[in-house]
Amino acid sequence: MTEAELKFANELHYAVKGHLINPNYSDEEIKKISDSYLKRLWGNHERLVYCSEHFEKAWRHRQNGFTEDTRFK
């Protein structure tokens, strides 16, 4: 899984669940999550816009090596 695919999957997951995907999940599990949440959010793209700022903050936090809590309010 590429970095861009992983980020997009995490963005979808964040839009639905409010936190990033567990870093211990396999690529196969992440692909299933991505497929499922893409279908769930289809036609509700406003949700991605609404949470994009918080997602980017959580993603930077994860990229800097932190994994304990990726929920930002």
CHARMM internal coordinates of N, CA and C (Angstrom, degrees):
IC EDIT
DIST 1 N 1 CA 1.4536
DIST 1 CA 1 C 1.5267
ANGL 1 N 1 CA 1 C 107.91
DIST 1 C 2 N 1.3260
ANGL 1 CA 1 C 2 N 115.73
DIHE 1 N 1 CA 1 C 2 N 130.99
DIST 2 N 2 CA 1.4629
ANGL 1 C 2 N 2 CA 119.67
DIHE 1 CA 1 C 2 N 2 CA -179.61
DIST 2 CA 2 C 1.5255
ANGL 2 N 2 CA 2 C 110.49
DIHE 1 C 2 N 2 CA 2 C -76.90
DIST 2 C 3 N 1.3009
ANGL 2 CA 2 C 3 N 115.90
DIHE 2 N 2 CA 2 C 3 N 166.24
DIST 3 N 3 CA 1.4632
ANGL 2 C 3 N 3 CA 121.43
DIHE 2 CA 2 C 3 N 3 CA 179.03
DIST 3 CA 3 C 1.5343
ANGL 3 N 3 CA 3 C 110.41
DIHE 2 C 3 N 3 CA 3 C -62.50
DIST 3 C 4 N 1.3378
ANGL 3 CA 3 C 4 N 117.01
DIHE 3 N 3 CA 3 C 4 N -39.36
DIST 4 N 4 CA 1.4656
ANGL 3 C 4 N 4 CA 120.98
DIHE 3 CA 3 C 4 N 4 CA 179.36
DIST 4 CA 4 C 1.5345
ANGL 4 N 4 CA 4 C 111.23
DIHE 3 C 4 N 4 CA 4 C -65.80
DIST 4 C 5 N 1.3188
ANGL 4 CA 4 C 5 N 117.59
DIHE 4 N 4 CA 4 C 5 N -40.88
DIST 5 N 5 CA 1.4663
ANGL 4 C 5 N 5 CA 121.52
DIHE 4 CA 4 C 5 N 5 CA 177.86
DIST 5 CA 5 C 1.5224
ANGL 5 N 5 CA 5 C 110.72
DIHE 4 C 5 N 5 CA 5 C -64.93
DIST 5 C 6 N 1.3227
ANGL 5 CA 5 C 6 N 115.94
DIHE 5 N 5 CA 5 C 6 N -42.42
DIST 6 N 6 CA 1.4606
ANGL 5 C 6 N 6 CA 120.71
DIHE 5 CA 5 C 6 N 6 CA 178.86
DIST 6 CA 6 C 1.5263
ANGL 6 N 6 CA 6 C 111.10
DIHE 5 C 6 N 6 CA 6 C -63.35
DIST 6 C 7 N 1.3299
ANGL 6 CA 6 C 7 N 116.18
DIHE 6 N 6 CA 6 C 7 N -41.98
DIST 7 N 7 CA 1.4673
ANGL 6 C 7 N 7 CA 119.47
DIHE 6 CA 6 C 7 N 7 CA 179.27
DIST 7 CA 7 C 1.5234
ANGL 7 N 7 CA 7 C 110.35
DIHE 6 C 7 N 7 CA 7 C -64.98
DIST 7 C 8 N 1.3314
ANGL 7 CA 7 C 8 N 117.79
DIHE 7 N 7 CA 7 C 8 N -43.72
DIST 8 N 8 CA 1.4630
ANGL 7 C 8 N 8 CA 120.70
DIHE 7 CA 7 C 8 N 8 CA -179.63
DIST 8 CA 8 C 1.5256
ANGL 8 N 8 CA 8 C 110.91
DIHE 7 C 8 N 8 CA 8 C -63.70
DIST 8 C 9 N 1.3255
ANGL 8 CA 8 C 9 N 116.97
DIHE 8 N 8 CA 8 C 9 N -42.09
DIST 9 N 9 CA 1.4696
ANGL 8 C 9 N 9 CA 120.54
DIHE 8 CA 8 C 9 N 9 CA 177.80
DIST 9 CA 9 C 1.5287
ANGL 9 N 9 CA 9 C 110.16
DIHE 8 C 9 N 9 CA 9 C -60.97
DIST 9 C 10 N 1.3218
ANGL 9 CA 9 C 10 N 116.50
DIHE 9 N 9 CA 9 C 10 N -41.89
DIST 10 N 10 CA 1.4622
ANGL 9 C 10 N 10 CA 120.35
DIHE 9 CA 9 C 10 N 10 CA 178.23
DIST 10 CA 10 C 1.5245
ANGL 10 N 10 CA 10 C 111.52
DIHE 9 C 10 N 10 CA 10 C -66.91
DIST 10 C 11 N 1.3262
ANGL 10 CA 10 C 11 N 117.01
DIHE 10 N 10 CA 10 C 11 N -35.12
DIST 11 N 11 CA 1.4609
ANGL 10 C 11 N 11 CA 120.08
DIHE 10 CA 10 C 11 N 11 CA 178.11
DIST 11 CA 11 C 1.5275
ANGL 11 N 11 CA 11 C 110.88
DIHE 10 C 11 N 11 CA 11 C -65.56
DIST 11 C 12 N 1.3160
ANGL 11 CA 11 C 12 N 116.57
DIHE 11 N 11 CA 11 C 12 N -41.99
DIST 12 N 12 CA 1.4609
ANGL 11 C 12 N 12 CA 120.34
DIHE 11 CA 11 C 12 N 12 CA 176.73
DIST 12 CA 12 C 1.5240
ANGL 12 N 12 CA 12 C 110.98
DIHE 11 C 12 N 12 CA 12 C -63.19
DIST 12 C 13 N 1.3291
ANGL 12 CA 12 C 13 N 115.68
DIHE 12 N 12 CA 12 C 13 N -45.97
DIST 13 N 13 CA 1.4650
ANGL 12 C 13 N 13 CA 121.06
DIHE 12 CA 12 C 13 N 13 CA 179.66
DIST 13 CA 13 C 1.5275
ANGL 13 N 13 CA 13 C 110.29
DIHE 12 C 13 N 13 CA 13 C -61.23
DIST 13 C 14 N 1.3173
ANGL 13 CA 13 C 14 N 116.29
DIHE 13 N 13 CA 13 C 14 N -42.21
DIST 14 N 14 CA 1.4599
ANGL 13 C 14 N 14 CA 120.47
DIHE 13 CA 13 C 14 N 14 CA -179.78
DIST 14 CA 14 C 1.5334
ANGL 14 N 14 CA 14 C 110.87
DIHE 13 C 14 N 14 CA 14 C -63.65
DIST 14 C 15 N 1.3309
ANGL 14 CA 14 C 15 N 116.59
DIHE 14 N 14 CA 14 C 15 N -39.16
DIST 15 N 15 CA 1.4625
ANGL 14 C 15 N 15 CA 120.69
DIHE 14 CA 14 C 15 N 15 CA -179.90
DIST 15 CA 15 C 1.5278
ANGL 15 N 15 CA 15 C 111.51
DIHE 14 C 15 N 15 CA 15 C -64.04
DIST 15 C 16 N 1.3180
ANGL 15 CA 15 C 16 N 116.43
DIHE 15 N 15 CA 15 C 16 N -31.93
DIST 16 N 16 CA 1.4673
ANGL 15 C 16 N 16 CA 120.24
DIHE 15 CA 15 C 16 N 16 CA -178.67
DIST 16 CA 16 C 1.5276
ANGL 16 N 16 CA 16 C 111.69
DIHE 15 C 16 N 16 CA 16 C -90.21
DIST 16 C 17 N 1.3181
ANGL 16 CA 16 C 17 N 117.07
DIHE 16 N 16 CA 16 C 17 N -47.11
DIST 17 N 17 CA 1.4723
ANGL 16 C 17 N 17 CA 121.08
DIHE 16 CA 16 C 17 N 17 CA -171.63
DIST 17 CA 17 C 1.5284
ANGL 17 N 17 CA 17 C 115.39
DIHE 16 C 17 N 17 CA 17 C -101.44
DIST 17 C 18 N 1.3371
ANGL 17 CA 17 C 18 N 117.44
DIHE 17 N 17 CA 17 C 18 N -20.95
DIST 18 N 18 CA 1.4596
ANGL 17 C 18 N 18 CA 119.50
DIHE 17 CA 17 C 18 N 18 CA 179.18
DIST 18 CA 18 C 1.5178
ANGL 18 N 18 CA 18 C 114.59
DIHE 17 C 18 N 18 CA 18 C 87.89
DIST 18 C 19 N 1.3161
ANGL 18 CA 18 C 19 N 117.32
DIHE 18 N 18 CA 18 C 19 N 10.66
DIST 19 N 19 CA 1.4626
ANGL 18 C 19 N 19 CA 121.37
DIHE 18 CA 18 C 19 N 19 CA 175.37
DIST 19 CA 19 C 1.5166
ANGL 19 N 19 CA 19 C 108.98
DIHE 18 C 19 N 19 CA 19 C -153.84
DIST 19 C 20 N 1.3237
ANGL 19 CA 19 C 20 N 116.48
DIHE 19 N 19 CA 19 C 20 N 166.35
DIST 20 N 20 CA 1.4581
ANGL 19 C 20 N 20 CA 121.36
DIHE 19 CA 19 C 20 N 20 CA -178.00
DIST 20 CA 20 C 1.5214
ANGL 20 N 20 CA 20 C 111.55
DIHE 19 C 20 N 20 CA 20 C -79.20
DIST 20 C 21 N 1.3174
ANGL 20 CA 20 C 21 N 115.22
DIHE 20 N 20 CA 20 C 21 N 162.60
DIST 21 N 21 CA 1.4600
ANGL 20 C 21 N 21 CA 122.24
DIHE 20 CA 20 C 21 N 21 CA 177.87
DIST 21 CA 21 C 1.5232
ANGL 21 N 21 CA 21 C 109.41
DIHE 20 C 21 N 21 CA 21 C -67.41
DIST 21 C 22 N 1.3070
ANGL 21 CA 21 C 22 N 116.79
DIHE 21 N 21 CA 21 C 22 N 141.65
DIST 22 N 22 CA 1.4638
ANGL 21 C 22 N 22 CA 122.10
DIHE 21 CA 21 C 22 N 22 CA 176.52
DIST 22 CA 22 C 1.5231
ANGL 22 N 22 CA 22 C 108.90
DIHE 21 C 22 N 22 CA 22 C -55.26
DIST 22 C 23 N 1.3372
ANGL 22 CA 22 C 23 N 118.00
DIHE 22 N 22 CA 22 C 23 N 127.02
DIST 23 N 23 CA 1.4682
ANGL 22 C 23 N 23 CA 120.50
DIHE 22 CA 22 C 23 N 23 CA -177.96
DIST 23 CA 23 C 1.5306
ANGL 23 N 23 CA 23 C 113.72
DIHE 22 C 23 N 23 CA 23 C -65.67
DIST 23 C 24 N 1.3165
ANGL 23 CA 23 C 24 N 118.07
DIHE 23 N 23 CA 23 C 24 N -12.49
DIST 24 N 24 CA 1.4661
ANGL 23 C 24 N 24 CA 121.29
DIHE 23 CA 23 C 24 N 24 CA 179.94
DIST 24 CA 24 C 1.5274
ANGL 24 N 24 CA 24 C 113.21
DIHE 23 C 24 N 24 CA 24 C -87.65
DIST 24 C 25 N 1.3363
ANGL 24 CA 24 C 25 N 117.71
DIHE 24 N 24 CA 24 C 25 N -4.65
DIST 25 N 25 CA 1.4680
ANGL 24 C 25 N 25 CA 121.04
DIHE 24 CA 24 C 25 N 25 CA 179.61
DIST 25 CA 25 C 1.5223
ANGL 25 N 25 CA 25 C 110.08
DIHE 24 C 25 N 25 CA 25 C -69.94
DIST 25 C 26 N 1.3258
ANGL 25 CA 25 C 26 N 115.61
DIHE 25 N 25 CA 25 C 26 N 146.22
DIST 26 N 26 CA 1.4600
ANGL 25 C 26 N 26 CA 121.46
DIHE 25 CA 25 C 26 N 26 CA 178.25
DIST 26 CA 26 C 1.5286
ANGL 26 N 26 CA 26 C 110.01
DIHE 25 C 26 N 26 CA 26 C -75.57
DIST 26 C 27 N 1.3297
ANGL 26 CA 26 C 27 N 115.98
DIHE 26 N 26 CA 26 C 27 N 163.13
DIST 27 N 27 CA 1.4659
ANGL 26 C 27 N 27 CA 120.81
DIHE 26 CA 26 C 27 N 27 CA 176.49
DIST 27 CA 27 C 1.5209
ANGL 27 N 27 CA 27 C 111.25
DIHE 26 C 27 N 27 CA 27 C -58.42
DIST 27 C 28 N 1.3179
ANGL 27 CA 27 C 28 N 116.77
DIHE 27 N 27 CA 27 C 28 N -36.83
DIST 28 N 28 CA 1.4687
ANGL 27 C 28 N 28 CA 121.42
DIHE 27 CA 27 C 28 N 28 CA 179.48
DIST 28 CA 28 C 1.5280
ANGL 28 N 28 CA 28 C 110.98
DIHE 27 C 28 N 28 CA 28 C -63.48
DIST 28 C 29 N 1.3291
ANGL 28 CA 28 C 29 N 116.42
DIHE 28 N 28 CA 28 C 29 N -44.22
DIST 29 N 29 CA 1.4637
ANGL 28 C 29 N 29 CA 120.58
DIHE 28 CA 28 C 29 N 29 CA 178.91
DIST 29 CA 29 C 1.5315
ANGL 29 N 29 CA 29 C 110.85
DIHE 28 C 29 N 29 CA 29 C -64.69
DIST 29 C 30 N 1.3161
ANGL 29 CA 29 C 30 N 115.92
DIHE 29 N 29 CA 29 C 30 N -40.86
DIST 30 N 30 CA 1.4591
ANGL 29 C 30 N 30 CA 120.84
DIHE 29 CA 29 C 30 N 30 CA -179.96
DIST 30 CA 30 C 1.5268
ANGL 30 N 30 CA 30 C 110.37
DIHE 29 C 30 N 30 CA 30 C -65.02
DIST 30 C 31 N 1.3188
ANGL 30 CA 30 C 31 N 117.70
DIHE 30 N 30 CA 30 C 31 N -39.78
DIST 31 N 31 CA 1.4678
ANGL 30 C 31 N 31 CA 122.16
DIHE 30 CA 30 C 31 N 31 CA 178.00
DIST 31 CA 31 C 1.5301
ANGL 31 N 31 CA 31 C 110.25
DIHE 30 C 31 N 31 CA 31 C -61.96
DIST 31 C 32 N 1.3314
ANGL 31 CA 31 C 32 N 117.27
DIHE 31 N 31 CA 31 C 32 N -42.13
DIST 32 N 32 CA 1.4632
ANGL 31 C 32 N 32 CA 121.08
DIHE 31 CA 31 C 32 N 32 CA 178.13
DIST 32 CA 32 C 1.5303
ANGL 32 N 32 CA 32 C 111.11
DIHE 31 C 32 N 32 CA 32 C -63.40
DIST 32 C 33 N 1.3116
ANGL 32 CA 32 C 33 N 116.35
DIHE 32 N 32 CA 32 C 33 N -42.50
DIST 33 N 33 CA 1.4672
ANGL 32 C 33 N 33 CA 121.12
DIHE 32 CA 32 C 33 N 33 CA 177.79
DIST 33 CA 33 C 1.5242
ANGL 33 N 33 CA 33 C 109.54
DIHE 32 C 33 N 33 CA 33 C -61.68
DIST 33 C 34 N 1.3131
ANGL 33 CA 33 C 34 N 115.86
DIHE 33 N 33 CA 33 C 34 N -47.54
DIST 34 N 34 CA 1.4625
ANGL 33 C 34 N 34 CA 121.26
DIHE 33 CA 33 C 34 N 34 CA -178.74
DIST 34 CA 34 C 1.5247
ANGL 34 N 34 CA 34 C 111.40
DIHE 33 C 34 N 34 CA 34 C -59.22
DIST 34 C 35 N 1.3161
ANGL 34 CA 34 C 35 N 116.86
DIHE 34 N 34 CA 34 C 35 N -48.13
DIST 35 N 35 CA 1.4701
ANGL 34 C 35 N 35 CA 121.01
DIHE 34 CA 34 C 35 N 35 CA 179.38
DIST 35 CA 35 C 1.5268
ANGL 35 N 35 CA 35 C 111.36
DIHE 34 C 35 N 35 CA 35 C -60.43
DIST 35 C 36 N 1.3186
ANGL 35 CA 35 C 36 N 116.03
DIHE 35 N 35 CA 35 C 36 N -44.84
DIST 36 N 36 CA 1.4606
ANGL 35 C 36 N 36 CA 121.08
DIHE 35 CA 35 C 36 N 36 CA -178.06
DIST 36 CA 36 C 1.5257
ANGL 36 N 36 CA 36 C 111.71
DIHE 35 C 36 N 36 CA 36 C -64.88
DIST 36 C 37 N 1.3256
ANGL 36 CA 36 C 37 N 117.51
DIHE 36 N 36 CA 36 C 37 N -46.71
DIST 37 N 37 CA 1.4528
ANGL 36 C 37 N 37 CA 120.90
DIHE 36 CA 36 C 37 N 37 CA -176.12
DIST 37 CA 37 C 1.5220
ANGL 37 N 37 CA 37 C 112.08
DIHE 36 C 37 N 37 CA 37 C -76.17
DIST 37 C 38 N 1.3305
ANGL 37 CA 37 C 38 N 118.18
DIHE 37 N 37 CA 37 C 38 N -26.00
DIST 38 N 38 CA 1.4559
ANGL 37 C 38 N 38 CA 119.99
DIHE 37 CA 37 C 38 N 38 CA 173.87
DIST 38 CA 38 C 1.5272
ANGL 38 N 38 CA 38 C 109.27
DIHE 37 C 38 N 38 CA 38 C -64.20
DIST 38 C 39 N 1.3166
ANGL 38 CA 38 C 39 N 116.99
DIHE 38 N 38 CA 38 C 39 N -43.56
DIST 39 N 39 CA 1.4705
ANGL 38 C 39 N 39 CA 120.79
DIHE 38 CA 38 C 39 N 39 CA 176.66
DIST 39 CA 39 C 1.5260
ANGL 39 N 39 CA 39 C 110.61
DIHE 38 C 39 N 39 CA 39 C -63.64
DIST 39 C 40 N 1.3148
ANGL 39 CA 39 C 40 N 116.05
DIHE 39 N 39 CA 39 C 40 N -41.03
DIST 40 N 40 CA 1.4630
ANGL 39 C 40 N 40 CA 120.56
DIHE 39 CA 39 C 40 N 40 CA -177.40
DIST 40 CA 40 C 1.5299
ANGL 40 N 40 CA 40 C 111.55
DIHE 39 C 40 N 40 CA 40 C -65.36
DIST 40 C 41 N 1.3393
ANGL 40 CA 40 C 41 N 116.52
DIHE 40 N 40 CA 40 C 41 N -36.54
DIST 41 N 41 CA 1.4650
ANGL 40 C 41 N 41 CA 120.50
DIHE 40 CA 40 C 41 N 41 CA -176.57
DIST 41 CA 41 C 1.5295
ANGL 41 N 41 CA 41 C 113.01
DIHE 40 C 41 N 41 CA 41 C -92.68
DIST 41 C 42 N 1.3137
ANGL 41 CA 41 C 42 N 117.68
DIHE 41 N 41 CA 41 C 42 N -4.41
DIST 42 N 42 CA 1.4617
ANGL 41 C 42 N 42 CA 120.39
DIHE 41 CA 41 C 42 N 42 CA -178.93
DIST 42 CA 42 C 1.5325
ANGL 42 N 42 CA 42 C 108.74
DIHE 41 C 42 N 42 CA 42 C -56.87
DIST 42 C 43 N 1.3262
ANGL 42 CA 42 C 43 N 116.68
DIHE 42 N 42 CA 42 C 43 N 127.34
DIST 43 N 43 CA 1.4548
ANGL 42 C 43 N 43 CA 120.79
DIHE 42 CA 42 C 43 N 43 CA -178.18
DIST 43 CA 43 C 1.5198
ANGL 43 N 43 CA 43 C 113.22
DIHE 42 C 43 N 43 CA 43 C 84.30
DIST 43 C 44 N 1.3105
ANGL 43 CA 43 C 44 N 117.78
DIHE 43 N 43 CA 43 C 44 N -4.52
DIST 44 N 44 CA 1.4582
ANGL 43 C 44 N 44 CA 122.32
DIHE 43 CA 43 C 44 N 44 CA 179.03
DIST 44 CA 44 C 1.5323
ANGL 44 N 44 CA 44 C 108.64
DIHE 43 C 44 N 44 CA 44 C -121.89
DIST 44 C 45 N 1.3275
ANGL 44 CA 44 C 45 N 115.37
DIHE 44 N 44 CA 44 C 45 N 44.90
DIST 45 N 45 CA 1.4557
ANGL 44 C 45 N 45 CA 120.11
DIHE 44 CA 44 C 45 N 45 CA -176.63
DIST 45 CA 45 C 1.5319
ANGL 45 N 45 CA 45 C 112.89
DIHE 44 C 45 N 45 CA 45 C -66.40
DIST 45 C 46 N 1.3259
ANGL 45 CA 45 C 46 N 116.95
DIHE 45 N 45 CA 45 C 46 N -15.98
DIST 46 N 46 CA 1.4598
ANGL 45 C 46 N 46 CA 119.31
DIHE 45 CA 45 C 46 N 46 CA 176.54
DIST 46 CA 46 C 1.5300
ANGL 46 N 46 CA 46 C 110.83
DIHE 45 C 46 N 46 CA 46 C -61.53
DIST 46 C 47 N 1.3148
ANGL 46 CA 46 C 47 N 115.74
DIHE 46 N 46 CA 46 C 47 N -30.26
DIST 47 N 47 CA 1.4754
ANGL 46 C 47 N 47 CA 120.12
DIHE 46 CA 46 C 47 N 47 CA 179.53
DIST 47 CA 47 C 1.5258
ANGL 47 N 47 CA 47 C 110.49
DIHE 46 C 47 N 47 CA 47 C -61.29
DIST 47 C 48 N 1.3364
ANGL 47 CA 47 C 48 N 117.10
DIHE 47 N 47 CA 47 C 48 N -39.69
DIST 48 N 48 CA 1.4661
ANGL 47 C 48 N 48 CA 120.22
DIHE 47 CA 47 C 48 N 48 CA 179.38
DIST 48 CA 48 C 1.5226
ANGL 48 N 48 CA 48 C 110.72
DIHE 47 C 48 N 48 CA 48 C -65.59
DIST 48 C 49 N 1.3204
ANGL 48 CA 48 C 49 N 117.07
DIHE 48 N 48 CA 48 C 49 N -39.77
DIST 49 N 49 CA 1.4603
ANGL 48 C 49 N 49 CA 121.15
DIHE 48 CA 48 C 49 N 49 CA 178.36
DIST 49 CA 49 C 1.5266
ANGL 49 N 49 CA 49 C 110.11
DIHE 48 C 49 N 49 CA 49 C -65.05
DIST 49 C 50 N 1.3215
ANGL 49 CA 49 C 50 N 115.71
DIHE 49 N 49 CA 49 C 50 N -42.80
DIST 50 N 50 CA 1.4580
ANGL 49 C 50 N 50 CA 121.59
DIHE 49 CA 49 C 50 N 50 CA -178.17
DIST 50 CA 50 C 1.5331
ANGL 50 N 50 CA 50 C 112.75
DIHE 49 C 50 N 50 CA 50 C -60.37
DIST 50 C 51 N 1.3204
ANGL 50 CA 50 C 51 N 117.14
DIHE 50 N 50 CA 50 C 51 N -37.52
DIST 51 N 51 CA 1.4667
ANGL 50 C 51 N 51 CA 119.48
DIHE 50 CA 50 C 51 N 51 CA -175.00
DIST 51 CA 51 C 1.5274
ANGL 51 N 51 CA 51 C 113.21
DIHE 50 C 51 N 51 CA 51 C -105.15
DIST 51 C 52 N 1.3245
ANGL 51 CA 51 C 52 N 118.84
DIHE 51 N 51 CA 51 C 52 N 6.45
DIST 52 N 52 CA 1.4705
ANGL 51 C 52 N 52 CA 120.24
DIHE 51 CA 51 C 52 N 52 CA -173.47
DIST 52 CA 52 C 1.5313
ANGL 52 N 52 CA 52 C 113.15
DIHE 51 C 52 N 52 CA 52 C -63.02
DIST 52 C 53 N 1.3249
ANGL 52 CA 52 C 53 N 117.77
DIHE 52 N 52 CA 52 C 53 N -39.25
DIST 53 N 53 CA 1.4601
ANGL 52 C 53 N 53 CA 120.22
DIHE 52 CA 52 C 53 N 53 CA -179.32
DIST 53 CA 53 C 1.5284
ANGL 53 N 53 CA 53 C 111.28
DIHE 52 C 53 N 53 CA 53 C -63.82
DIST 53 C 54 N 1.3210
ANGL 53 CA 53 C 54 N 116.40
DIHE 53 N 53 CA 53 C 54 N -44.73
DIST 54 N 54 CA 1.4659
ANGL 53 C 54 N 54 CA 120.62
DIHE 53 CA 53 C 54 N 54 CA 179.15
DIST 54 CA 54 C 1.5253
ANGL 54 N 54 CA 54 C 110.83
DIHE 53 C 54 N 54 CA 54 C -67.91
DIST 54 C 55 N 1.3312
ANGL 54 CA 54 C 55 N 116.17
DIHE 54 N 54 CA 54 C 55 N -38.06
DIST 55 N 55 CA 1.4563
ANGL 54 C 55 N 55 CA 119.20
DIHE 54 CA 54 C 55 N 55 CA 177.75
DIST 55 CA 55 C 1.5210
ANGL 55 N 55 CA 55 C 110.65
DIHE 54 C 55 N 55 CA 55 C -62.08
DIST 55 C 56 N 1.3112
ANGL 55 CA 55 C 56 N 117.98
DIHE 55 N 55 CA 55 C 56 N -47.31
DIST 56 N 56 CA 1.4688
ANGL 55 C 56 N 56 CA 121.05
DIHE 55 CA 55 C 56 N 56 CA -178.52
DIST 56 CA 56 C 1.5261
ANGL 56 N 56 CA 56 C 111.09
DIHE 55 C 56 N 56 CA 56 C -60.17
DIST 56 C 57 N 1.3200
ANGL 56 CA 56 C 57 N 116.63
DIHE 56 N 56 CA 56 C 57 N -38.03
DIST 57 N 57 CA 1.4678
ANGL 56 C 57 N 57 CA 120.53
DIHE 56 CA 56 C 57 N 57 CA 177.32
DIST 57 CA 57 C 1.5345
ANGL 57 N 57 CA 57 C 110.19
DIHE 56 C 57 N 57 CA 57 C -64.49
DIST 57 C 58 N 1.3331
ANGL 57 CA 57 C 58 N 116.41
DIHE 57 N 57 CA 57 C 58 N -44.96
DIST 58 N 58 CA 1.4708
ANGL 57 C 58 N 58 CA 120.85
DIHE 57 CA 57 C 58 N 58 CA 178.85
DIST 58 CA 58 C 1.5324
ANGL 58 N 58 CA 58 C 110.68
DIHE 57 C 58 N 58 CA 58 C -65.38
DIST 58 C 59 N 1.3160
ANGL 58 CA 58 C 59 N 117.29
DIHE 58 N 58 CA 58 C 59 N -39.55
DIST 59 N 59 CA 1.4651
ANGL 58 C 59 N 59 CA 121.46
DIHE 58 CA 58 C 59 N 59 CA -179.88
DIST 59 CA 59 C 1.5329
ANGL 59 N 59 CA 59 C 110.54
DIHE 58 C 59 N 59 CA 59 C -64.88
DIST 59 C 60 N 1.3317
ANGL 59 CA 59 C 60 N 117.76
DIHE 59 N 59 CA 59 C 60 N -43.96
DIST 60 N 60 CA 1.4752
ANGL 59 C 60 N 60 CA 120.38
DIHE 59 CA 59 C 60 N 60 CA 176.84
DIST 60 CA 60 C 1.5295
ANGL 60 N 60 CA 60 C 110.23
DIHE 59 C 60 N 60 CA 60 C -61.54
DIST 60 C 61 N 1.3167
ANGL 60 CA 60 C 61 N 115.73
DIHE 60 N 60 CA 60 C 61 N -40.46
DIST 61 N 61 CA 1.4704
ANGL 60 C 61 N 61 CA 121.42
DIHE 60 CA 60 C 61 N 61 CA 178.10
DIST 61 CA 61 C 1.5311
ANGL 61 N 61 CA 61 C 109.44
DIHE 60 C 61 N 61 CA 61 C -58.76
DIST 61 C 62 N 1.3240
ANGL 61 CA 61 C 62 N 116.65
DIHE 61 N 61 CA 61 C 62 N -47.10
DIST 62 N 62 CA 1.4749
ANGL 61 C 62 N 62 CA 121.77
DIHE 61 CA 61 C 62 N 62 CA 178.96
DIST 62 CA 62 C 1.5341
ANGL 62 N 62 CA 62 C 110.87
DIHE 61 C 62 N 62 CA 62 C -64.17
DIST 62 C 63 N 1.3330
ANGL 62 CA 62 C 63 N 117.36
DIHE 62 N 62 CA 62 C 63 N -42.37
DIST 63 N 63 CA 1.4646
ANGL 62 C 63 N 63 CA 121.33
DIHE 62 CA 62 C 63 N 63 CA -178.62
DIST 63 CA 63 C 1.5260
ANGL 63 N 63 CA 63 C 111.40
DIHE 62 C 63 N 63 CA 63 C -64.98
DIST 63 C 64 N 1.3178
ANGL 63 CA 63 C 64 N 116.56
DIHE 63 N 63 CA 63 C 64 N -25.89
DIST 64 N 64 CA 1.4604
ANGL 63 C 64 N 64 CA 120.77
DIHE 63 CA 63 C 64 N 64 CA 178.09
DIST 64 CA 64 C 1.5214
ANGL 64 N 64 CA 64 C 112.81
DIHE 63 C 64 N 64 CA 64 C -84.38
DIST 64 C 65 N 1.3379
ANGL 64 CA 64 C 65 N 116.34
DIHE 64 N 64 CA 64 C 65 N 6.59
DIST 65 N 65 CA 1.4501
ANGL 64 C 65 N 65 CA 120.27
DIHE 64 CA 64 C 65 N 65 CA 173.70
DIST 65 CA 65 C 1.5080
ANGL 65 N 65 CA 65 C 115.83
DIHE 64 C 65 N 65 CA 65 C 99.15
DIST 65 C 66 N 1.3065
ANGL 65 CA 65 C 66 N 118.03
DIHE 65 N 65 CA 65 C 66 N 0.98
DIST 66 N 66 CA 1.4538
ANGL 65 C 66 N 66 CA 120.99
DIHE 65 CA 65 C 66 N 66 CA 179.73
DIST 66 CA 66 C 1.5193
ANGL 66 N 66 CA 66 C 109.35
DIHE 65 C 66 N 66 CA 66 C -92.11
DIST 66 C 67 N 1.3290
ANGL 66 CA 66 C 67 N 116.63
DIHE 66 N 66 CA 66 C 67 N 133.59
DIST 67 N 67 CA 1.4625
ANGL 66 C 67 N 67 CA 120.12
DIHE 66 CA 66 C 67 N 67 CA -178.97
DIST 67 CA 67 C 1.5180
ANGL 67 N 67 CA 67 C 112.70
DIHE 66 C 67 N 67 CA 67 C -129.11
DIST 67 C 68 N 1.3211
ANGL 67 CA 67 C 68 N 118.13
DIHE 67 N 67 CA 67 C 68 N -5.38
DIST 68 N 68 CA 1.4555
ANGL 67 C 68 N 68 CA 119.34
DIHE 67 CA 67 C 68 N 68 CA -171.05
DIST 68 CA 68 C 1.5225
ANGL 68 N 68 CA 68 C 113.94
DIHE 67 C 68 N 68 CA 68 C -68.78
DIST 68 C 69 N 1.3109
ANGL 68 CA 68 C 69 N 119.31
DIHE 68 N 68 CA 68 C 69 N -45.54
DIST 69 N 69 CA 1.4639
ANGL 68 C 69 N 69 CA 120.05
DIHE 68 CA 68 C 69 N 69 CA -179.25
DIST 69 CA 69 C 1.5202
ANGL 69 N 69 CA 69 C 108.80
DIHE 68 C 69 N 69 CA 69 C -146.77
DIST 69 C 70 N 1.3019
ANGL 69 CA 69 C 70 N 115.68
DIHE 69 N 69 CA 69 C 70 N 119.11
DIST 70 N 70 CA 1.4548
ANGL 69 C 70 N 70 CA 120.70
DIHE 69 CA 69 C 70 N 70 CA -177.68
DIST 70 CA 70 C 1.5243
ANGL 70 N 70 CA 70 C 111.04
DIHE 69 C 70 N 70 CA 70 C -113.46
DIST 70 C 71 N 1.3310
ANGL 70 CA 70 C 71 N 116.59
DIHE 70 N 70 CA 70 C 71 N 24.15
DIST 71 N 71 CA 1.4641
ANGL 70 C 71 N 71 CA 120.44
DIHE 70 CA 70 C 71 N 71 CA 178.81
DIST 71 CA 71 C 1.5247
ANGL 71 N 71 CA 71 C 108.46
DIHE 70 C 71 N 71 CA 71 C -99.24
DIST 71 C 72 N 1.3056
ANGL 71 CA 71 C 72 N 115.27
DIHE 71 N 71 CA 71 C 72 N 123.86
DIST 72 N 72 CA 1.4576
ANGL 71 C 72 N 72 CA 120.65
DIHE 71 CA 71 C 72 N 72 CA 178.57
DIST 72 CA 72 C 1.5152
ANGL 72 N 72 CA 72 C 108.68
DIHE 71 C 72 N 72 CA 72 C -123.12
DIST 72 C 73 N 1.2863
ANGL 72 CA 72 C 73 N 115.58
DIHE 72 N 72 CA 72 C 73 N 139.16
DIST 73 N 73 CA 1.4594
ANGL 72 C 73 N 73 CA 120.28
DIHE 72 CA 72 C 73 N 73 CA -178.55
DIST 73 CA 73 C 1.5061
ANGL 73 N 73 CA 73 C 109.68
DIHE 72 C 73 N 73 CA 73 C -115.28
END
COOR INIT
IC SEED 1 N 1 CA 1 C
IC BUILD
